[in-house]
């Protein structure tokens, strides 16, 4: 559309140029007339170049209109709405949860400590009762263990653990020997029967 307007302007300018040439008095010399004609031709060429620039702008405007039409057609399409829910916990709730967990852990530690204390007190009473009711030999052994433990507790601990392991191993071997003896007796009984 703007191309048509520019063409009309160029045509009008040409008409004005020819009219000026016809109505101009003959007093102008050929040089002045030629200069005016050259100016008008330069103006006409400039307008033609401008019309080409407007054509490029028209193409750009057409491209923008096409994009606008496509976006309007997309606008008419139904919009998908997707809702996602996120659970957000407040800081005070996190703080309350942390305090609750820490209080539960402290309570469990306190209960275990109380149980250990009760067990230690019970073992102390049992030991003291054995000391009082035991004979002279057992009392000497208790005093010897007390003094050894007070002098070097690690050595007593290691020795006690080794002795317990040795006794457990002996018990295991005795049980295994008893099972082997029963198996041997069963085999002897079967051998007698098969004769």
Buried (B, 14 or more C-beta within 10 A) or exposed (E): EEEEEBEEBBEEBEEEBEEEEEEEEEEEEEEEBEEBEEEBEEEBEEBEEEBEEBEEEBEEEEEEEEEEEEEEEEEEEEEEEEEEEEEEEEEEEEEEEEEEEEEEEEEEEEEEEEEEEEEEEEEEEEEEEEBEEEEEEEBEEBEEEEEEBEEEEEEBEEEEEEEEEEEEEEEEEEEEEEEEEEEEEEEEEEEEEEE
